[in-house]
């Protein structure tokens, strides 16, 4: 199983790096996760610079796609040109992580989104 961890500028390191580390522990059973981004170098919310392992379009061929959060998450979600590059994912079905009291779901239509925000 190939997993794309979609990561944008301003990303939260915990979302991307922990998911990457945990999923890649499953390599012996065929799981392979890679950091995926539209840029050649991305900078986290705390200034950590990373070179992505795959371009953004890798998300279109991956078996699973994870979207991390960050300080620019809303602006990225509203960026039509960027989201158009991922439109095929929407056609394959919405993937949504489960939140508190929720189970992961796969729906046939609707926008890509994460579980509803949790208030601190």
N, C-alpha and C positions, 0 to 999 in steps of 0.2 A: 504494500500500500504506500503510495506516494502522498505526502502531506505538504501543502504549501502554507507557510506561516507568513501571511501578508503583513508587511511591516512598512510603515511610512515615517517620514521625518516627524520628530517629536514623540516617538513611540515610548511606551513604558517598558523598560528593560525586563521587568518581571514577566509580563505577558509573553514576550517573544522568546527570551532566553530560557525560561523555565519550561515552556511548552517544547521548545527545541530539545533541551536536555532530556526531558522525560520521555518524549516520543522516540528519540533516537536510542534509548535503552532497549527499545523493542526491535532493533535491527535484526537480531537473530531469528525473529519470526516474520521478517519481511516488511517492517514499517521503516520508512525513511522520510524524515522531515527536513525541510530546507527553508531558510529565510528567503523570502521573496519580496521584491520591491520594484517600484517604477524607476528609481534612481540608481546611479552607480555607487553612490555612497549615501548612507542615511545617518542622521544624527538623532540620538535619543533625547528625551526631555532633560536629561542630566549631562548632555554633551558627549556621550560615548558614540564614536563614529564606527560604522560597520559597513563592510562591503557585502551586499547580498549574494547569496549562493545561486539564485535564479532570478530572471527578469519577472516582472509582474505577470506576464502571459503564461507563466508556468502554472498559475492558479487555474487556468482553463483546462489543463490536462491532468491536474492532480486528482487523486481519488477523494481527498478531503481538503478543506480549506479552513484555516483559522484566521480571524482578524483580531489583532491586538488593539488595545486602546492607546491613547496618547493625548497630548495637549492640543493637537489639531484634528482630532477625530471628527468633530462636527463639520469643520471646513472641508475636510477630505470627502466626507459623505455627500456634501453639497456640490462638489466639483464634478459637473456633468461630463466633461471630457475624460476625466480619470475613471469615473464609474462606467462610462461607455466601453472602456477597454475590458471591463469585467461583466458586461451585459449577458454573455453566454451563461454565466453562473446563475443568473436570475432565471434564465430559461430552463436550466436543469432542475431548479427547485430551490427554495429558500432553505438555508441551513442556519439553524439558530441554536446556540448553546443554551443549556438549561440554567436557570438561575435558582435562587432560593424557592423551594417548593414547586419547581417546574422541571419537566423532563425535556431532553433534547427533542427537537421536532424537525420534520422535513415536510415542507408544504409545496404544492405545485405552482403557486403563483405568489406575486407580491414582491416587494423590494427586499434586498439583502439587509439584514439588521441583526443586532445582537439582542440578548435578553434585555429587558427593560433595566434602566439604570438603578442602582441601589444607592440610597441616600446614606451618607456617613452617619 
